[in-house]
Amino acid sequence: MGRSTADRVESALRRADATLEGWFRRGAGVLRRQVNRFQGRLKQVSTGLEQLEKERKPAAVKRSPRPAATKRATRPRKPKKAA
């Protein structure tokens, strides 16, 4: 390999390295934002669950027994006609 060929290869490798670094940095930024959003939503869910648990504890009210159902009046059956 001549000097100019080695220089071209090195230049191409530097460009490829810079391109990959840019992709990784962008990808890391996107991933970081998604993780931050996910953590925020997990906190919201956690807070909501804590509120539900707090609301549930004092709401332990004793139920009164249901009154017995009254019997409905039934109609008398129609007499069958003689054949």
Beta strands, then each sheet from edge to edge (+ up, - down):
end
